[in-house]
């Protein structure tokens, strides 16, 4: 099985908004965040259970990985690791869908 990473439209918008926000403060930090995110997410292709269960929504079966101060919520469905949300750790996340 060949796994891949994909973003829901909402998660993609959240990720791009985070990159834009970071870029407005420090362009080099935005580049580092984007590259770090890619590395962490690529790691999930081999080890999809590497992330922890989301504490706020443990009963839903979603997991999360951290990149800097951002939380990437995801779920494995078949051969796709769906990123369903990207939240700054200071935010209160919505329930993932």
N, CA and C atoms as an extended XYZ file, in Angstrom:
291
Properties=species:S:1:pos:R:3:atomname:S:1:resname:S:1:resid:I:1 pbc="F F F"
N         0.845       -1.186        0.000 N   UNK     1
C         0.000        0.000        0.000 CA  UNK     1
C         0.886        1.244        0.000 C   UNK     1
N         0.583        2.172       -0.866 N   UNK     2
C         1.301        3.436       -0.934 CA  UNK     2
C         0.424        4.519       -0.309 C   UNK     2
N         0.837        4.996        0.846 N   UNK     3
C         0.078        6.050        1.525 CA  UNK     3
C         0.457        7.408        0.966 C   UNK     3
N        -0.471        8.342        1.147 N   UNK     4
C        -0.215        9.720        0.745 CA  UNK     4
C        -0.887       10.642        1.750 C   UNK     4
N        -0.445       11.881        1.753 N   UNK     5
C        -1.014       12.924        2.612 CA  UNK     5
C        -1.913       13.801        1.755 C   UNK     5
N        -3.082       14.140        2.280 N   UNK     6
C        -3.960       15.089        1.596 CA  UNK     6
C        -4.610       15.974        2.649 C   UNK     6
N        -4.962       17.178        2.250 N   UNK     7
C        -5.618       18.140        3.140 CA  UNK     7
C        -7.070       18.292        2.719 C   UNK     7
N        -7.964       18.398        3.700 N   UNK     8
C        -9.316       18.815        3.370 CA  UNK     8
C        -9.236       20.289        2.957 C   UNK     8
N       -10.223       20.799        2.235 N   UNK     9
C       -10.176       22.221        1.862 CA  UNK     9
C       -10.034       23.147        3.075 C   UNK     9
N       -10.727       22.838        4.140 N   UNK    10
C       -10.663       23.677        5.338 CA  UNK    10
C        -9.269       23.639        5.959 C   UNK    10
N        -8.685       22.447        6.055 N   UNK    11
C        -7.343       22.328        6.626 CA  UNK    11
C        -6.314       23.026        5.749 C   UNK    11
N        -6.457       22.915        4.435 N   UNK    12
C        -5.538       23.601        3.510 CA  UNK    12
C        -5.618       25.110        3.744 C   UNK    12
N        -6.834       25.645        3.885 N   UNK    13
C        -6.998       27.084        4.130 CA  UNK    13
C        -6.367       27.480        5.465 C   UNK    13
N        -6.533       26.659        6.492 N   UNK    14
C        -5.945       26.958        7.798 CA  UNK    14
C        -4.417       26.942        7.722 C   UNK    14
N        -3.867       25.963        7.011 N   UNK    15
C        -2.417       25.866        6.860 CA  UNK    15
C        -1.873       27.084        6.119 C   UNK    15
N        -2.499       27.435        5.010 N   UNK    16
C        -2.037       28.591        4.229 CA  UNK    16
C        -2.169       29.887        5.017 C   UNK    16
N        -3.229       30.003        5.829 N   UNK    17
C        -3.385       31.190        6.674 CA  UNK    17
C        -2.261       31.265        7.706 C   UNK    17
N        -1.870       30.121        8.260 N   UNK    18
C        -0.766       30.090        9.226 CA  UNK    18
C         0.537       30.505        8.550 C   UNK    18
N         0.787       29.974        7.372 N   UNK    19
C         2.005       30.338        6.632 CA  UNK    19
C         2.009       31.835        6.332 C   UNK    19
N         0.874       32.368        5.878 N   UNK    20
C         0.784       33.803        5.579 CA  UNK    20
C         1.037       34.657        6.824 C   UNK    20
N         0.445       34.235        7.944 N   UNK    21
C         0.625       34.985        9.186 CA  UNK    21
C         2.096       34.990        9.595 C   UNK    21
N         2.715       33.822        9.590 N   UNK    22
C         4.118       33.726        9.969 CA  UNK    22
C         4.975       34.539        8.997 C   UNK    22
N         4.646       34.463        7.710 N   UNK    23
C         5.408       35.195        6.689 CA  UNK    23
C         5.348       36.700        6.920 C   UNK    23
N         4.208       37.193        7.385 N   UNK    24
C         4.078       38.634        7.611 CA  UNK    24
C         5.013       39.113        8.723 C   UNK    24
N         5.350       38.222        9.641 N   UNK    25
C         6.260       38.575       10.733 CA  UNK    25
C         7.716       38.287       10.373 C   UNK    25
N         7.945       37.094        9.790 N   UNK    26
C         9.312       36.669        9.451 CA  UNK    26
C         9.263       35.693        8.294 C   UNK    26
N         9.560       36.144        7.092 N   UNK    27
C         9.510       35.256        5.923 CA  UNK    27
C        10.350       33.988        6.075 C   UNK    27
N        11.506       34.092        6.666 N   UNK    28
C        12.349       32.899        6.818 CA  UNK    28
C        11.706       31.883        7.764 C   UNK    28
N        10.990       32.365        8.762 N   UNK    29
C        10.291       31.463        9.686 CA  UNK    29
C         9.143       30.753        8.978 C   UNK    29
N         8.485       31.440        8.066 N   UNK    30
C         7.401       30.816        7.298 CA  UNK    30
C         7.946       29.690        6.441 C   UNK    30
N         9.081       29.917        5.833 N   UNK    31
C         9.714       28.890        5.002 CA  UNK    31
C        10.095       27.682        5.868 C   UNK    31
N        10.655       27.939        7.030 N   UNK    32
C        11.042       26.864        7.949 CA  UNK    32
C         9.817       26.097        8.439 C   UNK    32
N         8.727       26.811        8.718 N   UNK    33
C         7.489       26.157        9.151 CA  UNK    33
C         6.936       25.260        8.050 C   UNK    33
N         6.928       25.754        6.838 N   UNK    34
C         6.422       24.975        5.712 CA  UNK    34
C         7.270       23.715        5.502 C   UNK    34
N         8.577       23.871        5.537 N   UNK    35
C         9.468       22.726        5.356 CA  UNK    35
C         9.357       21.746        6.526 C   UNK    35
N         9.278       22.258        7.737 N   UNK    36
C         9.116       21.389        8.910 CA  UNK    36
C         7.805       20.628        8.873 C   UNK    36
N         6.759       21.297        8.424 N   UNK    37
C         5.446       20.644        8.301 CA  UNK    37
C         5.524       19.495        7.308 C   UNK    37
N         6.167       19.736        6.178 N   UNK    38
C         6.312       18.678        5.174 CA  UNK    38
C         7.056       17.475        5.742 C   UNK    38
N         8.123       17.717        6.493 N   UNK    39
C         8.900       16.612        7.066 CA  UNK    39
C         8.081       15.810        8.075 C   UNK    39
N         7.386       16.501        8.965 N   UNK    40
C         6.581       15.821        9.980 CA  UNK    40
C         5.468       15.011        9.318 C   UNK    40
N         4.791       15.602        8.334 N   UNK    41
C         3.699       14.890        7.671 CA  UNK    41
C         4.216       13.709        6.857 C   UNK    41
N         5.370       13.850        6.211 N   UNK    42
C         5.941       12.732        5.460 CA  UNK    42
C         6.274       11.562        6.389 C   UNK    42
N         6.648       11.862        7.609 N   UNK    43
C         6.942       10.819        8.599 CA  UNK    43
C         5.694        9.958        8.855 C   UNK    43
N         4.520       10.576        8.777 N   UNK    44
C         3.273        9.842        9.016 CA  UNK    44
C         2.998        8.793        7.942 C   UNK    44
N         3.567        8.958        6.766 N   UNK    45
C         3.359        7.970        5.709 CA  UNK    45
C         3.863        6.609        6.177 C   UNK    45
N         5.000        6.584        6.862 N   UNK    46
C         5.529        5.320        7.379 CA  UNK    46
C         4.911        4.930        8.709 C   UNK    46
N         4.626        5.916        9.548 N   UNK    47
C         4.120        5.652       10.902 CA  UNK    47
C         2.874        6.491       11.179 C   UNK    47
N         1.741        6.119       10.605 N   UNK    48
C         0.544        6.949       10.756 CA  UNK    48
C         0.020        7.066       12.187 C   UNK    48
N         0.415        6.148       13.065 N   UNK    49
C        -0.020        6.235       14.459 CA  UNK    49
C         0.966        6.996       15.330 C   UNK    49
N         1.931        7.674       14.700 N   UNK    50
C         2.960        8.396       15.455 CA  UNK    50
C         2.375        9.554       16.255 C   UNK    50
N         1.316       10.146       15.764 N   UNK    51
C         0.698       11.266       16.477 CA  UNK    51
C        -0.101       10.788       17.672 C   UNK    51
N        -0.364       11.714       18.574 N   UNK    52
C        -1.165       11.351       19.747 CA  UNK    52
C        -2.642       11.583       19.465 C   UNK    52
N        -3.483       10.935       20.249 N   UNK    53
C        -4.911       11.176       20.184 CA  UNK    53
C        -5.162       12.611       20.621 C   UNK    53
N        -6.062       13.295       19.935 N   UNK    54
C        -6.377       14.684       20.279 CA  UNK    54
C        -7.089       14.700       21.638 C   UNK    54
N        -6.508       15.320       22.655 N   UNK    55
C        -7.109       15.281       23.991 CA  UNK    55
C        -8.547       15.798       24.042 C   UNK    55
N        -8.829       16.862       23.310 N   UNK    56
C       -10.179       17.451       23.362 CA  UNK    56
C       -11.232       16.560       22.690 C   UNK    56
N       -10.796       15.678       21.792 N   UNK    57
C       -11.738       14.865       21.009 CA  UNK    57
C       -11.277       13.409       20.943 C   UNK    57
N       -10.865       12.857       22.071 N   UNK    58
C       -10.271       11.520       22.083 CA  UNK    58
C       -11.228       10.443       21.580 C   UNK    58
N       -12.516       10.643       21.725 N   UNK    59
C       -13.495        9.644       21.319 CA  UNK    59
C       -13.718        9.594       19.806 C   UNK    59
N       -13.190       10.550       19.039 N   UNK    60
C       -13.467       10.628       17.601 CA  UNK    60
C       -12.467        9.864       16.733 C   UNK    60
N       -11.340        9.450       17.289 N   UNK    61
C       -10.379        8.682       16.514 CA  UNK    61
C        -9.422        9.498       15.660 C   UNK    61
N        -9.379       10.800       15.862 N   UNK    62
C        -8.412       11.634       15.158 CA  UNK    62
C        -7.122       11.684       15.964 C   UNK    62
N        -6.030       11.984       15.303 N   UNK    63
C        -4.730       12.116       15.951 CA  UNK    63
C        -4.156       13.486       15.603 C   UNK    63
N        -3.062       13.842       16.271 N   UNK    64
C        -2.415       15.114       15.975 CA  UNK    64
C        -0.909       14.980       16.060 C   UNK    64
N        -0.248       15.811       15.273 N   UNK    65
C         1.196       15.999       15.376 CA  UNK    65
C         1.439       17.491       15.529 C   UNK    65
N         2.543       17.812       16.160 N   UNK    66
C         2.876       19.211       16.412 CA  UNK    66
C         4.019       19.640       15.517 C   UNK    66
N         3.883       20.842       14.987 N   UNK    67
C         4.957       21.480       14.230 CA  UNK    67
C         5.082       22.876       14.820 C   UNK    67
N         6.149       23.080       15.579 N   UNK    68
C         6.268       24.346       16.289 CA  UNK    68
C         5.083       24.486       17.232 C   UNK    68
N         4.375       25.582       17.108 N   UNK    69
C         3.211       25.830       17.970 CA  UNK    69
C         1.894       25.493       17.271 C   UNK    69
N         1.962       24.767       16.159 N   UNK    70
C         0.762       24.406       15.405 CA  UNK    70
C         0.450       22.927       15.542 C   UNK    70
N        -0.826       22.643       15.656 N   UNK    71
C        -1.337       21.278       15.788 CA  UNK    71
C        -1.979       20.876       14.458 C   UNK    71
N        -1.543       19.772       13.918 N   UNK    72
C        -2.105       19.227       12.686 CA  UNK    72
C        -2.960       18.025       13.067 C   UNK    72
N        -4.276       18.135       12.863 N   UNK    73
C        -5.200       17.041       13.158 CA  UNK    73
C        -5.335       16.185       11.911 C   UNK    73
N        -5.325       14.869       12.094 N   UNK    74
C        -5.397       13.991       10.926 CA  UNK    74
C        -6.088       12.678       11.278 C   UNK    74
N        -6.439       11.969       10.217 N   UNK    75
C        -7.024       10.634       10.346 CA  UNK    75
C        -6.609        9.817        9.132 C   UNK    75
N        -6.261        8.558        9.373 N   UNK    76
C        -5.928        7.635        8.287 CA  UNK    76
C        -7.216        6.997        7.782 C   UNK    76
N        -7.467        7.108        6.476 N   UNK    77
C        -8.608        6.451        5.836 CA  UNK    77
C        -8.079        5.733        4.607 C   UNK    77
N        -8.042        4.406        4.677 N   UNK    78
C        -7.482        3.636        3.579 CA  UNK    78
C        -6.011        3.964        3.440 C   UNK    78
N        -5.621        4.422        2.263 N   UNK    79
C        -4.211        4.767        2.044 CA  UNK    79
C        -3.966        6.275        2.077 C   UNK    79
N        -4.945        7.039        2.565 N   UNK    80
C        -4.804        8.496        2.623 CA  UNK    80
C        -4.791        8.956        4.081 C   UNK    80
N        -3.794        9.760        4.395 N   UNK    81
C        -3.750       10.434        5.689 CA  UNK    81
C        -4.347       11.812        5.457 C   UNK    81
N        -5.555       11.998        5.962 N   UNK    82
C        -6.283       13.257        5.755 CA  UNK    82
C        -5.953       14.228        6.872 C   UNK    82
N        -5.368       15.353        6.530 N   UNK    83
C        -5.194       16.444        7.487 CA  UNK    83
C        -6.510       17.208        7.476 C   UNK    83
N        -7.153       17.279        8.648 N   UNK    84
C        -8.492       17.869        8.716 CA  UNK    84
C        -8.516       19.203        9.449 C   UNK    84
N        -7.392       19.580       10.063 N   UNK    85
C        -7.357       20.860       10.757 CA  UNK    85
C        -5.937       21.247       11.103 C   UNK    85
N        -5.681       22.537       11.111 N   UNK    86
C        -4.382       23.084       11.503 CA  UNK    86
C        -4.678       24.246       12.454 C   UNK    86
N        -4.259       24.096       13.700 N   UNK    87
C        -4.588       25.078       14.727 CA  UNK    87
C        -3.334       25.522       15.467 C   UNK    87
N        -3.259       26.803       15.779 N   UNK    88
C        -2.221       27.299       16.674 CA  UNK    88
C        -2.549       26.765       18.062 C   UNK    88
N        -1.538       26.437       18.845 N   UNK    89
C        -1.813       25.822       20.145 CA  UNK    89
C        -2.513       26.758       21.133 C   UNK    89
N        -2.575       28.043       20.841 N   UNK    90
C        -3.299       28.977       21.705 CA  UNK    90
C        -4.789       29.028       21.370 C   UNK    90
N        -5.187       28.442       20.239 N   UNK    91
C        -6.579       28.455       19.818 CA  UNK    91
C        -7.340       27.273       20.416 C   UNK    91
N        -8.621       27.454       20.574 N   UNK    92
C        -9.497       26.354       20.956 CA  UNK    92
C       -10.027       25.754       19.660 C   UNK    92
N        -9.676       24.513       19.376 N   UNK    93
C       -10.050       23.932       18.086 CA  UNK    93
C       -11.520       23.568       17.990 C   UNK    93
N       -12.035       23.640       16.756 N   UNK    94
C       -13.361       23.107       16.474 CA  UNK    94
C       -13.248       21.602       16.389 C   UNK    94
N       -14.366       20.922       16.577 N   UNK    95
C       -14.374       19.467       16.441 CA  UNK    95
C       -14.029       19.084       15.013 C   UNK    95
N       -13.046       18.187       14.830 N   UNK    96
C       -12.675       17.798       13.463 CA  UNK    96
C       -13.775       16.986       12.794 C   UNK    96
N       -13.885       17.154       11.492 N   UNK    97
C       -14.874       16.388       10.715 CA  UNK    97
C       -14.208       15.772        9.498 C   UNK    97
